[in-house]
Amino acid sequence: MADIVYLTPEGLKKLKDELEYLKFTEMPDITRRIAEARDKGDLSENAEYHAAKEEQVRVNNKIQELQSTLAKVRILDDKDLDTSKVLIFSKVTIKNVDNGMERTYTLVSASEANPSEGKISVDSPIGKGLLGKEKGEIAEIEVPAGLMKFEILEISR
């Protein structure tokens, strides 16, 4: 089996809800639009038909992607997490050593990442740079803007 995808129960629900919506709402709507466009005659010059077929391919690909992801999911219970170092699902407060700005992030899988909610992917440059660090350590992280240094102030669940 390929890479394991770690999710919270909320992240799993979100993926399952999206899959259900695509399969039982989007696909039937696309199928209906294809049938209606087919009824209009000449398919070679029917823009509605071609647009609906392209949408069908896009939604089918997304459904397959979600099903593949769900097949690799493992749920982590945050009560079992070690808070002595930064791990996936850790809530970590960091301070930019250069400007003193503090931020709190929760490290999550790529499918749950939402920076506006303070959730960053463990696969992002900052997420990768924080993994395994302990409270008080300085993480030197290469980001597009250059090398940044962050002090780990707090690690929790």
N, CA, C and O atoms as a GROMACS GRO file, in nm:
protein
  628
    1MET      N    1   0.085  -0.118   0.000
    1MET     CA    2   0.000   0.000   0.000
    1MET      C    3   0.089   0.124   0.000
    1MET      O    4   0.196   0.125   0.061
    2ALA      N    5   0.046   0.225  -0.067
    2ALA     CA    6   0.122   0.350  -0.078
    2ALA      C    7   0.121   0.424   0.055
    2ALA      O    8   0.083   0.369   0.158
    3ASP      N    9   0.163   0.547   0.052
    3ASP     CA   10   0.175   0.629   0.172
    3ASP      C   11   0.046   0.631   0.253
    3ASP      O   12  -0.065   0.638   0.199
    4ILE      N   13   0.063   0.625   0.384
    4ILE     CA   14  -0.051   0.635   0.476
    4ILE      C   15  -0.090   0.782   0.487
    4ILE      O   16  -0.004   0.870   0.490
    5VAL      N   17  -0.219   0.807   0.492
    5VAL     CA   18  -0.271   0.943   0.510
    5VAL      C   19  -0.333   0.950   0.649
    5VAL      O   20  -0.433   0.883   0.676
    6TYR      N   21  -0.273   1.030   0.736
    6TYR     CA   22  -0.324   1.044   0.872
    6TYR      C   23  -0.426   1.158   0.876
    6TYR      O   24  -0.400   1.268   0.827
    7LEU      N   25  -0.541   1.130   0.934
    7LEU     CA   26  -0.647   1.229   0.944
    7LEU      C   27  -0.706   1.230   1.083
    7LEU      O   28  -0.696   1.134   1.160
    8THR      N   29  -0.768   1.342   1.113
    8THR     CA   30  -0.850   1.352   1.232
    8THR      C   31  -0.988   1.296   1.196
    8THR      O   32  -1.018   1.283   1.077
    9PRO      N   33  -1.071   1.264   1.293
    9PRO     CA   34  -1.207   1.220   1.260
    9PRO      C   35  -1.282   1.326   1.178
    9PRO      O   36  -1.360   1.291   1.089
   10GLU      N   37  -1.258   1.454   1.207
   10GLU     CA   38  -1.325   1.561   1.131
   10GLU      C   39  -1.277   1.563   0.985
   10GLU      O   40  -1.356   1.583   0.893
   11GLY      N   41  -1.147   1.542   0.965
   11GLY     CA   42  -1.092   1.539   0.830
   11GLY      C   43  -1.148   1.422   0.750
   11GLY      O   44  -1.177   1.435   0.631
   12LEU      N   45  -1.164   1.307   0.815
   12LEU     CA   46  -1.221   1.190   0.748
   12LEU      C   47  -1.366   1.218   0.708
   12LEU      O   48  -1.407   1.186   0.597
   13LYS      N   49  -1.442   1.278   0.798
   13LYS     CA   50  -1.581   1.311   0.767
   13LYS      C   51  -1.589   1.406   0.648
   13LYS      O   52  -1.674   1.389   0.560
   14LYS      N   53  -1.502   1.505   0.645
   14LYS     CA   54  -1.500   1.602   0.535
   14LYS      C   55  -1.475   1.532   0.401
   14LYS      O   56  -1.543   1.562   0.302
   15LEU      N   57  -1.378   1.440   0.397
   15LEU     CA   58  -1.349   1.368   0.273
   15LEU      C   59  -1.467   1.280   0.232
   15LEU      O   60  -1.502   1.274   0.114
   16LYS      N   61  -1.526   1.210   0.329
   16LYS     CA   62  -1.641   1.123   0.298
   16LYS      C   63  -1.760   1.205   0.247
   16LYS      O   64  -1.829   1.164   0.154
   17ASP      N   65  -1.783   1.321   0.310
   17ASP     CA   66  -1.893   1.408   0.267
   17ASP      C   67  -1.870   1.458   0.124
   17ASP      O   68  -1.963   1.462   0.043
   18GLU      N   69  -1.746   1.496   0.093
   18GLU     CA   70  -1.715   1.543  -0.043
   18GLU      C   71  -1.736   1.431  -0.145
   18GLU      O   72  -1.791   1.455  -0.252
   19LEU      N   73  -1.692   1.311  -0.112
   19LEU     CA   74  -1.710   1.197  -0.202
   19LEU      C   75  -1.858   1.168  -0.224
   19LEU      O   76  -1.901   1.146  -0.338
   20GLU      N   77  -1.935   1.169  -0.118
   20GLU     CA   78  -2.079   1.145  -0.130
   20GLU      C   79  -2.146   1.250  -0.217
   20GLU      O   80  -2.230   1.218  -0.301
   21TYR      N   81  -2.108   1.376  -0.198
   21TYR     CA   82  -2.165   1.486  -0.279
   21TYR      C   83  -2.133   1.466  -0.427
   21TYR      O   84  -2.220   1.478  -0.513
   22LEU      N   85  -2.008   1.435  -0.456
   22LEU     CA   86  -1.968   1.416  -0.597
   22LEU      C   87  -2.042   1.298  -0.660
   22LEU      O   88  -2.089   1.308  -0.773
   23LYS      N   89  -2.052   1.187  -0.587
   23LYS     CA   90  -2.114   1.067  -0.643
   23LYS      C   91  -2.266   1.079  -0.656
   23LYS      O   92  -2.323   1.032  -0.755
   24PHE      N   93  -2.331   1.140  -0.558
   24PHE     CA   94  -2.476   1.135  -0.555
   24PHE      C   95  -2.546   1.266  -0.589
   24PHE      O   96  -2.668   1.270  -0.599
   25THR      N   97  -2.469   1.373  -0.607
   25THR     CA   98  -2.528   1.501  -0.647
   25THR      C   99  -2.468   1.549  -0.779
   25THR      O  100  -2.540   1.573  -0.876
   26GLU      N  101  -2.336   1.562  -0.782
   26GLU     CA  102  -2.269   1.613  -0.903
   26GLU      C  103  -2.285   1.519  -1.022
   26GLU      O  104  -2.327   1.562  -1.129
   27MET      N  105  -2.251   1.391  -1.004
   27MET     CA  106  -2.254   1.298  -1.118
   27MET      C  107  -2.395   1.282  -1.177
   27MET      O  108  -2.408   1.284  -1.299
   28PRO      N  109  -2.499   1.268  -1.097
   28PRO     CA  110  -2.632   1.260  -1.157
   28PRO      C  111  -2.669   1.387  -1.234
   28PRO      O  112  -2.734   1.380  -1.338
   29ASP      N  113  -2.627   1.503  -1.183
   29ASP     CA  114  -2.653   1.629  -1.253
   29ASP      C  115  -2.579   1.633  -1.387
   29ASP      O  116  -2.636   1.674  -1.488
   30ILE      N  117  -2.455   1.590  -1.388
   30ILE     CA  118  -2.377   1.588  -1.512
   30ILE      C  119  -2.439   1.490  -1.611
   30ILE      O  120  -2.449   1.520  -1.730
   31THR      N  121  -2.479   1.374  -1.564
   31THR     CA  122  -2.542   1.274  -1.650
   31THR      C  123  -2.670   1.330  -1.714
   31THR      O  124  -2.696   1.307  -1.832
   32ARG      N  125  -2.747   1.404  -1.634
   32ARG     CA  126  -2.869   1.467  -1.686
   32ARG      C  127  -2.835   1.569  -1.794
   32ARG      O  128  -2.900   1.574  -1.898
   33ARG      N  129  -2.732   1.652  -1.769
   33ARG     CA  130  -2.692   1.754  -1.867
   33ARG      C  131  -2.641   1.692  -1.996
   33ARG      O  132  -2.666   1.744  -2.105
   34ILE      N  133  -2.570   1.580  -1.985
   34ILE     CA  134  -2.522   1.510  -2.105
   34ILE      C  135  -2.640   1.459  -2.186
   34ILE      O  136  -2.643   1.471  -2.308
   35ALA      N  137  -2.737   1.400  -2.117
   35ALA     CA  138  -2.856   1.347  -2.186
   35ALA      C  139  -2.934   1.459  -2.255
   35ALA      O  140  -2.978   1.443  -2.369
   36GLU      N  141  -2.951   1.571  -2.187
   36GLU     CA  142  -3.022   1.685  -2.247
   36GLU      C  143  -2.948   1.738  -2.368
   36GLU      O  144  -3.010   1.770  -2.470
   37ALA      N  145  -2.818   1.748  -2.358
   37ALA     CA  146  -2.738   1.798  -2.471
   37ALA      C  147  -2.741   1.700  -2.587
   37ALA      O  148  -2.743   1.742  -2.703
   38ARG      N  149  -2.742   1.572  -2.558
   38ARG     CA  150  -2.747   1.468  -2.662
   38ARG      C  151  -2.879   1.478  -2.739
   38ARG      O  152  -2.883   1.456  -2.860
   39ASP      N  153  -2.987   1.513  -2.668
   39ASP     CA  154  -3.118   1.524  -2.730
   39ASP      C  155  -3.128   1.640  -2.828
   39ASP      O  156  -3.220   1.646  -2.909
   40LYS      N  157  -3.033   1.734  -2.820
   40LYS     CA  158  -3.037   1.851  -2.907
   40LYS      C  159  -2.978   1.825  -3.046
   40LYS      O  160  -2.978   1.914  -3.130
   41GLY      N  161  -2.930   1.705  -3.069
   41GLY     CA  162  -2.885   1.672  -3.205
   41GLY      C  163  -2.736   1.661  -3.219
   41GLY      O  164  -2.669   1.602  -3.134
   42ASP      N  165  -2.682   1.718  -3.328
   42ASP     CA  166  -2.544   1.705  -3.371
   42ASP      C  167  -2.446   1.730  -3.256
   42ASP      O  168  -2.434   1.842  -3.206
   43LEU      N  169  -2.377   1.623  -3.213
   43LEU     CA  170  -2.286   1.633  -3.099
   43LEU      C  171  -2.153   1.699  -3.135
   43LEU      O  172  -2.085   1.751  -3.047
   44SER      N  173  -2.115   1.697  -3.263
   44SER     CA  174  -1.985   1.751  -3.302
   44SER      C  175  -1.975   1.901  -3.279
   44SER      O  176  -1.866   1.953  -3.258
   45GLU      N  177  -2.088   1.971  -3.282
   45GLU     CA  178  -2.085   2.116  -3.262
   45GLU      C  179  -2.166   2.158  -3.138
   45GLU      O  180  -2.208   2.273  -3.127
   46ASN      N  181  -2.188   2.065  -3.049
   46ASN     CA  182  -2.269   2.091  -2.931
   46ASN      C  183  -2.178   2.124  -2.811
   46ASN      O  184  -2.126   2.034  -2.746
   47ALA      N  185  -2.161   2.252  -2.784
   47ALA     CA  186  -2.072   2.298  -2.677
   47ALA      C  187  -2.118   2.250  -2.540
   47ALA      O  188  -2.036   2.218  -2.454
   48GLU      N  189  -2.250   2.246  -2.518
   48GLU     CA  190  -2.303   2.201  -2.389
   48GLU      C  191  -2.265   2.056  -2.363
   48GLU      O  192  -2.229   2.019  -2.251
   49TYR      N  193  -2.273   1.974  -2.467
   49TYR     CA  194  -2.240   1.832  -2.456
   49TYR      C  195  -2.092   1.816  -2.420
   49TYR      O  196  -2.057   1.742  -2.328
   50HIS      N  197  -2.005   1.886  -2.494
   50HIS     CA  198  -1.861   1.873  -2.471
   50HIS      C  199  -1.821   1.927  -2.333
   50HIS      O  200  -1.734   1.870  -2.267
   51ALA      N  201  -1.883   2.034  -2.290
   51ALA     CA  202  -1.854   2.090  -2.157
   51ALA      C  203  -1.896   1.992  -2.048
   51ALA      O  204  -1.824   1.972  -1.951
   52ALA      N  205  -2.013   1.931  -2.064
   52ALA     CA  206  -2.061   1.835  -1.965
   52ALA      C  207  -1.973   1.710  -1.962
   52ALA      O  208  -1.947   1.655  -1.855
   53LYS      N  209  -1.926   1.666  -2.078
   53LYS     CA  210  -1.838   1.548  -2.084
   53LYS      C  211  -1.704   1.580  -2.014
   53LYS      O  212  -1.650   1.495  -1.943
   54GLU      N  213  -1.652   1.700  -2.035
   54GLU     CA  214  -1.527   1.740  -1.969
   54GLU      C  215  -1.547   1.745  -1.817
   54GLU      O  216  -1.461   1.702  -1.740
   55GLU      N  217  -1.660   1.798  -1.776
   55GLU     CA  218  -1.692   1.804  -1.633
   55GLU      C  219  -1.704   1.663  -1.575
   55GLU      O  220  -1.662   1.638  -1.462
   56GLN      N  221  -1.762   1.572  -1.652
   56GLN     CA  222  -1.776   1.434  -1.608
   56GLN      C  223  -1.638   1.370  -1.584
   56GLN      O  224  -1.618   1.299  -1.485
   57VAL      N  225  -1.544   1.394  -1.674
   57VAL     CA  226  -1.410   1.342  -1.658
   57VAL      C  227  -1.344   1.401  -1.534
   57VAL      O  228  -1.281   1.329  -1.456
   58ARG      N  229  -1.358   1.533  -1.514
   58ARG     CA  230  -1.299   1.600  -1.398
   58ARG      C  231  -1.354   1.543  -1.268
   58ARG      O  232  -1.279   1.514  -1.175
   59VAL      N  233  -1.487   1.527  -1.261
   59VAL     CA  234  -1.550   1.476  -1.138
   59VAL      C  235  -1.513   1.329  -1.115
   59VAL      O  236  -1.488   1.289  -1.002
   60ASN      N  237  -1.509   1.250  -1.223
   60ASN     CA  238  -1.467   1.110  -1.209
   60ASN      C  239  -1.326   1.100  -1.155
   60ASN      O  240  -1.297   1.016  -1.069
   61ASN      N  241  -1.236   1.186  -1.204
   61ASN     CA  242  -1.098   1.186  -1.155
   61ASN      C  243  -1.093   1.223  -1.007
   61ASN      O  244  -1.017   1.163  -0.931
   62LYS      N  245  -1.172   1.321  -0.966
   62LYS     CA  246  -1.176   1.363  -0.826
   62LYS      C  247  -1.231   1.250  -0.738
   62LYS      O  248  -1.181   1.227  -0.629
   63ILE      N  249  -1.334   1.181  -0.787
   63ILE     CA  250  -1.391   1.068  -0.712
   63ILE      C  251  -1.284   0.960  -0.693
   63ILE      O  252  -1.269   0.906  -0.583
   64GLN      N  253  -1.211   0.928  -0.798
   64GLN     CA  254  -1.106   0.826  -0.789
   64GLN      C  255  -0.996   0.869  -0.692
   64GLN      O  256  -0.945   0.787  -0.616
   65GLU      N  257  -0.960   0.997  -0.696
   65GLU     CA  258  -0.858   1.050  -0.606
   65GLU      C  259  -0.903   1.038  -0.461
   65GLU      O  260  -0.826   0.996  -0.375
   66LEU      N  261  -1.028   1.075  -0.433
   66LEU     CA  262  -1.081   1.066  -0.296
   66LEU      C  263  -1.088   0.921  -0.250
   66LEU      O  264  -1.053   0.890  -0.136
   67GLN      N  265  -1.133   0.831  -0.337
   67GLN     CA  266  -1.142   0.690  -0.300
   67GLN      C  267  -1.003   0.634  -0.270
   67GLN      O  268  -0.986   0.556  -0.176
   68SER      N  269  -0.904   0.674  -0.350
   68SER     CA  270  -0.767   0.630  -0.326
   68SER      C  271  -0.715   0.682  -0.193
   68SER      O  272  -0.652   0.608  -0.117
   69THR      N  273  -0.743   0.808  -0.164
   69THR     CA  274  -0.701   0.866  -0.037
   69THR      C  275  -0.768   0.796   0.080
   69THR      O  276  -0.703   0.761   0.178
   70LEU      N  277  -0.899   0.773   0.069
   70LEU     CA  278  -0.973   0.708   0.178
   70LEU      C  279  -0.923   0.566   0.204
   70LEU      O  280  -0.931   0.517   0.317
   71ALA      N  281  -0.873   0.500   0.101
   71ALA     CA  282  -0.821   0.365   0.118
   71ALA      C  283  -0.692   0.364   0.200
   71ALA      O  284  -0.654   0.261   0.255
   72LYS      N  285  -0.624   0.478   0.209
   72LYS     CA  286  -0.496   0.488   0.280
   72LYS      C  287  -0.508   0.558   0.416
   72LYS      O  288  -0.406   0.581   0.482
   73VAL      N  289  -0.629   0.592   0.458
   73VAL     CA  290  -0.649   0.673   0.578
   73VAL      C  291  -0.626   0.593   0.706
   73VAL      O  292  -0.668   0.478   0.719
   74ARG      N  293  -0.560   0.658   0.798
   74ARG     CA  294  -0.547   0.608   0.935
   74ARG      C  295  -0.589   0.723   1.025
   74ARG      O  296  -0.544   0.836   1.008
   75ILE      N  297  -0.675   0.694   1.120
   75ILE     CA  298  -0.722   0.796   1.214
   75ILE      C  299  -0.630   0.795   1.335
   75ILE      O  300  -0.602   0.690   1.393
   76LEU      N  301  -0.585   0.914   1.372
   76LEU     CA  302  -0.503   0.929   1.492
   76LEU      C  303  -0.586   0.993   1.601
   76LEU      O  304  -0.656   1.092   1.578
   77ASP      N  305  -0.578   0.937   1.717
   77ASP     CA  306  -0.643   0.994   1.834
   77ASP      C  307  -0.543   1.087   1.899
   77ASP      O  308  -0.436   1.043   1.941
   78ASP      N  309  -0.577   1.214   1.909
   78ASP     CA  310  -0.481   1.312   1.962
   78ASP      C  311  -0.445   1.287   2.108
   78ASP      O  312  -0.347   1.343   2.157
   79LYS      N  313  -0.523   1.204   2.179
   79LYS     CA  314  -0.490   1.172   2.318
   79LYS      C  315  -0.364   1.087   2.326
   79LYS      O  316  -0.298   1.082   2.430
   80ASP      N  317  -0.330   1.019   2.215
   80ASP     CA  318  -0.213   0.931   2.214
   80ASP      C  319  -0.086   1.004   2.170
   80ASP      O  320   0.021   0.942   2.166
   81LEU      N  321  -0.095   1.132   2.138
   81LEU     CA  322   0.020   1.203   2.084
   81LEU      C  323   0.118   1.245   2.194
   81LEU      O  324   0.079   1.288   2.302
   82ASP      N  325   0.245   1.230   2.160
   82ASP     CA  326   0.355   1.274   2.246
   82ASP      C  327   0.370   1.425   2.228
   82ASP      O  328   0.382   1.473   2.116
   83THR      N  329   0.370   1.499   2.338
   83THR     CA  330   0.383   1.645   2.327
   83THR      C  331   0.525   1.692   2.359
   83THR      O  332   0.548   1.811   2.378
   84SER      N  333   0.621   1.599   2.366
   84SER     CA  334   0.758   1.640   2.393
   84SER      C  335   0.827   1.687   2.265
   84SER      O  336   0.930   1.754   2.270
   85LYS      N  337   0.770   1.652   2.149
   85LYS     CA  338   0.825   1.698   2.021
   85LYS      C  339   0.712   1.720   1.922
   85LYS      O  340   0.601   1.671   1.942
   86VAL      N  341   0.740   1.793   1.816
   86VAL     CA  342   0.639   1.827   1.717
   86VAL      C  343   0.614   1.706   1.627
   86VAL      O  344   0.706   1.652   1.566
   87LEU      N  345   0.488   1.665   1.621
   87LEU     CA  346   0.444   1.553   1.537
   87LEU      C  347   0.322   1.597   1.457
   87LEU      O  348   0.272   1.708   1.475
   88ILE      N  349   0.275   1.510   1.368
   88ILE     CA  350   0.151   1.541   1.298
   88ILE      C  351   0.041   1.555   1.403
   88ILE      O  352   0.036   1.477   1.498
   89PHE      N  353  -0.045   1.652   1.387
   89PHE     CA  354  -0.156   1.690   1.474
   89PHE      C  355  -0.112   1.763   1.601
   89PHE      O  356  -0.195   1.793   1.687
   90SER      N  357   0.018   1.792   1.612
   90SER     CA  358   0.064   1.876   1.724
   90SER      C  359   0.018   2.019   1.700
   90SER      O  360   0.014   2.067   1.586
   91LYS      N  361  -0.016   2.084   1.808
   91LYS     CA  362  -0.044   2.228   1.804
   91LYS      C  363   0.084   2.293   1.856
   91LYS      O  364   0.125   2.267   1.969
   92VAL      N  365   0.147   2.375   1.775
   92VAL     CA  366   0.277   2.428   1.810
   92VAL      C  367   0.277   2.581   1.799
   92VAL      O  368   0.232   2.639   1.700
   93THR      N  369   0.329   2.645   1.904
   93THR     CA  370   0.343   2.790   1.903
   93THR      C  371   0.490   2.819   1.875
   93THR      O  372   0.579   2.769   1.945
   94ILE      N  373   0.514   2.900   1.772
   94ILE     CA  374   0.650   2.933   1.732
   94ILE      C  375   0.670   3.084   1.732
   94ILE      O  376   0.574   3.161   1.720
   95LYS      N  377   0.797   3.124   1.746
   95LYS     CA  378   0.831   3.266   1.741
   95LYS      C  379   0.937   3.285   1.634
   95LYS      O  380   1.040   3.217   1.634
   96ASN      N  381   0.912   3.378   1.543
   96ASN     CA  382   1.010   3.413   1.442
   96ASN      C  383   1.125   3.483   1.514
   96ASN      O  384   1.106   3.588   1.576
   97VAL      N  385   1.244   3.425   1.506
   97VAL     CA  386   1.360   3.477   1.579
   97VAL      C  387   1.396   3.617   1.530
   97VAL      O  388   1.444   3.699   1.609
   98ASP      N  389   1.376   3.646   1.402
   98ASP     CA  390   1.416   3.775   1.346
   98ASP      C  391   1.324   3.890   1.387
   98ASP      O  392   1.372   3.998   1.420
   99ASN      N  393   1.192   3.867   1.386
   99ASN     CA  394   1.100   3.979   1.413
   99ASN      C  395   1.017   3.961   1.541
   99ASN      O  396   0.940   4.051   1.576
  100GLY      N  397   1.032   3.849   1.609
  100GLY     CA  398   0.961   3.827   1.735
  100GLY      C  399   0.814   3.791   1.721
  100GLY      O  400   0.745   3.773   1.821
  101MET      N  401   0.764   3.780   1.598
  101MET     CA  402   0.623   3.748   1.576
  101MET      C  403   0.593   3.603   1.616
  101MET      O  404   0.665   3.511   1.578
  102GLU      N  405   0.485   3.585   1.692
  102GLU     CA  406   0.445   3.451   1.736
  102GLU      C  407   0.324   3.404   1.656
  102GLU      O  408   0.235   3.483   1.624
  103ARG      N  409   0.323   3.275   1.624
  103ARG     CA  410   0.211   3.212   1.552
  103ARG      C  411   0.187   3.076   1.614
  103ARG      O  412   0.280   3.012   1.664
  104THR      N  413   0.064   3.031   1.608
  104THR     CA  414   0.029   2.897   1.653
  104THR      C  415  -0.030   2.822   1.535
  104THR      O  416  -0.121   2.870   1.468
  105TYR      N  417   0.023   2.705   1.510
  105TYR     CA  418  -0.022   2.620   1.400
  105TYR      C  419  -0.053   2.481   1.452
  105TYR      O  420   0.003   2.435   1.552
  106THR      N  421  -0.143   2.414   1.383
  106THR     CA  422  -0.164   2.272   1.402
  106THR      C  423  -0.114   2.204   1.276
  106THR      O  424  -0.154   2.241   1.166
  107LEU      N  425  -0.026   2.105   1.291
  107LEU     CA  426   0.028   2.033   1.177
  107LEU      C  427  -0.068   1.921   1.139
  107LEU      O  428  -0.102   1.837   1.222
  108VAL      N  429  -0.112   1.922   1.016
  108VAL     CA  430  -0.211   1.826   0.968
  108VAL      C  431  -0.165   1.767   0.835
  108VAL      O  432  -0.063   1.808   0.780
  109SER      N  433  -0.240   1.670   0.784
  109SER     CA  434  -0.211   1.615   0.653
  109SER      C  435  -0.245   1.718   0.546
  109SER      O  436  -0.317   1.814   0.573
  110ALA      N  437  -0.192   1.699   0.427
  110ALA     CA  438  -0.214   1.794   0.318
  110ALA      C  439  -0.363   1.812   0.289
  110ALA      O  440  -0.406   1.923   0.256
  111SER      N  441  -0.442   1.707   0.302
  111SER     CA  442  -0.584   1.718   0.270
  111SER      C  443  -0.663   1.798   0.374
  111SER      O  444  -0.774   1.842   0.345
  112GLU      N  445  -0.607   1.817   0.492
  112GLU     CA  446  -0.675   1.894   0.596
  112GLU      C  447  -0.619   2.035   0.612
  112GLU      O  448  -0.673   2.116   0.688
  113ALA      N  449  -0.510   2.065   0.541
  113ALA     CA  450  -0.444   2.195   0.557
  113ALA      C  451  -0.537   2.310   0.521
  113ALA      O  452  -0.609   2.305   0.421
  114ASN      N  453  -0.535   2.413   0.603
  114ASN     CA  454  -0.612   2.536   0.580
  114ASN      C  455  -0.543   2.646   0.659
  114ASN      O  456  -0.575   2.669   0.776
  115PRO      N  457  -0.447   2.715   0.595
  115PRO     CA  458  -0.370   2.816   0.668
  115PRO      C  459  -0.454   2.924   0.736
  115PRO      O  460  -0.415   2.976   0.840
  116SER      N  461  -0.569   2.958   0.679
  116SER     CA  462  -0.653   3.060   0.741
  116SER      C  463  -0.710   3.013   0.875
  116SER      O  464  -0.750   3.094   0.958
  117GLU      N  465  -0.713   2.881   0.896
  117GLU     CA  466  -0.757   2.824   1.024
  117GLU      C  467  -0.638   2.784   1.112
  117GLU      O  468  -0.657   2.724   1.218
  118GLY      N  469  -0.516   2.817   1.068
  118GLY     CA  470  -0.398   2.782   1.144
  118GLY      C  471  -0.357   2.637   1.128
  118GLY      O  472  -0.282   2.585   1.211
  119LYS      N  473  -0.406   2.570   1.025
  119LYS     CA  474  -0.371   2.430   0.999
  119LYS      C  475  -0.276   2.425   0.880
  119LYS      O  476  -0.314   2.459   0.768
  120ILE      N  477  -0.151   2.382   0.905
  120ILE     CA  478  -0.054   2.372   0.796
  120ILE      C  479  -0.015   2.227   0.774
  120ILE      O  480  -0.015   2.146   0.866
  121SER      N  481   0.017   2.196   0.650
  121SER     CA  482   0.052   2.061   0.612
  121SER      C  483   0.189   2.022   0.664
  121SER      O  484   0.282   2.103   0.666
  122VAL      N  485   0.201   1.897   0.707
  122VAL     CA  486   0.332   1.845   0.747
  122VAL      C  487   0.425   1.835   0.626
  122VAL      O  488   0.546   1.819   0.642
  123ASP      N  489   0.368   1.844   0.506
  123ASP     CA  490   0.448   1.838   0.384
  123ASP      C  491   0.494   1.976   0.337
  123ASP      O  492   0.574   1.985   0.244
  124SER      N  493   0.445   2.082   0.400
  124SER     CA  494   0.487   2.218   0.364
  124SER      C  495   0.628   2.242   0.418
  124SER      O  496   0.673   2.170   0.507
  125PRO      N  497   0.699   2.341   0.364
  125PRO     CA  498   0.834   2.368   0.416
  125PRO      C  499   0.836   2.393   0.566
  125PRO      O  500   0.921   2.339   0.637
  126ILE      N  501   0.744   2.473   0.616
  126ILE     CA  502   0.742   2.501   0.761
  126ILE      C  503   0.705   2.375   0.838
  126ILE      O  504   0.768   2.344   0.940
  127GLY      N  505   0.604   2.302   0.791
  127GLY     CA  506   0.565   2.178   0.858
  127GLY      C  507   0.680   2.079   0.867
  127GLY      O  508   0.705   2.022   0.973
  128LYS      N  509   0.750   2.059   0.755
  128LYS     CA  510   0.865   1.966   0.753
  128LYS      C  511   0.974   2.013   0.848
  128LYS      O  512   1.037   1.933   0.917
  129GLY      N  513   0.996   2.145   0.850
  129GLY     CA  514   1.101   2.199   0.935
  129GLY      C  515   1.072   2.190   1.084
  129GLY      O  516   1.165   2.187   1.165
  130LEU      N  517   0.944   2.186   1.120
  130LEU     CA  518   0.907   2.179   1.261
  130LEU      C  519   0.902   2.036   1.314
  130LEU      O  520   0.923   2.013   1.434
  131LEU      N  521   0.874   1.939   1.227
  131LEU     CA  522   0.860   1.800   1.270
  131LEU      C  523   0.983   1.752   1.347
  131LEU      O  524   1.097   1.772   1.304
  132GLY      N  525   0.958   1.690   1.460
  132GLY     CA  526   1.064   1.632   1.540
  132GLY      C  527   1.133   1.729   1.634
  132GLY      O  528   1.213   1.687   1.718
  133LYS      N  529   1.103   1.856   1.622
  133LYS     CA  530   1.167   1.956   1.710
  133LYS      C  531   1.102   1.954   1.848
  133LYS      O  532   0.985   1.918   1.864
  134GLU      N  533   1.181   1.994   1.948
  134GLU     CA  534   1.133   1.999   2.086
  134GLU      C  535   1.121   2.144   2.132
  134GLU      O  536   1.177   2.235   2.072
  135LYS      N  537   1.046   2.162   2.240
  135LYS     CA  538   1.028   2.294   2.298
  135LYS      C  539   1.165   2.356   2.329
  135LYS      O  540   1.253   2.291   2.386
  136GLY      N  541   1.181   2.482   2.288
  136GLY     CA  542   1.306   2.553   2.310
  136GLY      C  543   1.404   2.544   2.194
  136GLY      O  544   1.496   2.625   2.186
  137GLU      N  545   1.385   2.449   2.105
  137GLU     CA  546   1.474   2.434   1.989
  137GLU      C  547   1.447   2.544   1.887
  137GLU      O  548   1.338   2.602   1.881
  138ILE      N  549   1.548   2.572   1.807
  138ILE     CA  550   1.535   2.666   1.695
  138ILE      C  551   1.529   2.583   1.567
  138ILE      O  552   1.619   2.504   1.539
  139ALA      N  553   1.423   2.602   1.490
  139ALA     CA  554   1.409   2.535   1.361
  139ALA      C  555   1.452   2.632   1.252
  139ALA      O  556   1.396   2.741   1.240
  140GLU      N  557   1.552   2.593   1.175
  140GLU     CA  558   1.596   2.672   1.061
  140GLU      C  559   1.529   2.613   0.939
  140GLU      O  560   1.552   2.498   0.903
  141ILE      N  561   1.445   2.695   0.874
  141ILE     CA  562   1.361   2.644   0.766
  141ILE      C  563   1.382   2.726   0.640
  141ILE      O  564   1.372   2.848   0.641
  142GLU      N  565   1.410   2.656   0.531
  142GLU     CA  566   1.426   2.721   0.401
  142GLU      C  567   1.287   2.736   0.339
  142GLU      O  568   1.219   2.637   0.310
  143VAL      N  569   1.247   2.860   0.319
  143VAL     CA  570   1.119   2.892   0.254
  143VAL      C  571   1.149   2.974   0.129
  143VAL      O  572   1.262   3.020   0.112
  144PRO      N  573   1.051   2.994   0.042
  144PRO     CA  574   1.077   3.070  -0.080
  144PRO      C  575   1.142   3.207  -0.055
  144PRO      O  576   1.218   3.256  -0.139
  145ALA      N  577   1.112   3.268   0.058
  145ALA     CA  578   1.167   3.400   0.088
  145ALA      C  579   1.310   3.392   0.144
  145ALA      O  580   1.374   3.495   0.163
  146GLY      N  581   1.359   3.271   0.170
  146GLY     CA  582   1.493   3.255   0.226
  146GLY      C  583   1.491   3.172   0.352
  146GLY      O  584   1.392   3.106   0.381
  147LEU      N  585   1.600   3.176   0.428
  147LEU     CA  586   1.611   3.098   0.551
  147LEU      C  587   1.541   3.172   0.665
  147LEU      O  588   1.569   3.289   0.690
  148MET      N  589   1.452   3.102   0.734
  148MET     CA  590   1.383   3.160   0.849
  148MET      C  591   1.415   3.075   0.971
  148MET      O  592   1.435   2.955   0.961
  149LYS      N  593   1.419   3.141   1.087
  149LYS     CA  594   1.446   3.071   1.213
  149LYS      C  595   1.327   3.089   1.306
  149LYS      O  596   1.280   3.201   1.329
  150PHE      N  597   1.278   2.978   1.358
  150PHE     CA  598   1.164   2.979   1.449
  150PHE      C  599   1.201   2.908   1.578
  150PHE      O  600   1.256   2.798   1.577
  151GLU      N  601   1.170   2.972   1.691
  151GLU     CA  602   1.187   2.908   1.820
  151GLU      C  603   1.057   2.838   1.857
  151GLU      O  604   0.949   2.896   1.845
  152ILE      N  605   1.068   2.713   1.902
  152ILE     CA  606   0.951   2.636   1.944
  152ILE      C  607   0.918   2.680   2.087
  152ILE      O  608   0.994   2.653   2.180
  153LEU      N  609   0.804   2.749   2.105
  153LEU     CA  610   0.765   2.798   2.237
  153LEU      C  611   0.680   2.698   2.314
  153LEU      O  612   0.696   2.682   2.435
  154GLU      N  613   0.589   2.630   2.244
  154GLU     CA  614   0.497   2.539   2.312
  154GLU      C  615   0.450   2.432   2.216
  154GLU      O  616   0.430   2.458   2.097
  155ILE      N  617   0.431   2.312   2.268
  155ILE     CA  618   0.377   2.199   2.190
  155ILE      C  619   0.263   2.139   2.271
  155ILE      O  620   0.281   2.105   2.388
  156SER      N  621   0.147   2.126   2.209
  156SER     CA  622   0.032   2.066   2.278
  156SER      C  623  -0.049   1.985   2.177
  156SER      O  624  -0.011   1.971   2.061
  157ARG      N  625  -0.161   1.932   2.225
  157ARG     CA  626  -0.248   1.855   2.135
  157ARG      C  627  -0.361   1.941   2.086
  157ARG      O  628  -0.446   1.895   2.010
   0.00000   0.00000   0.00000
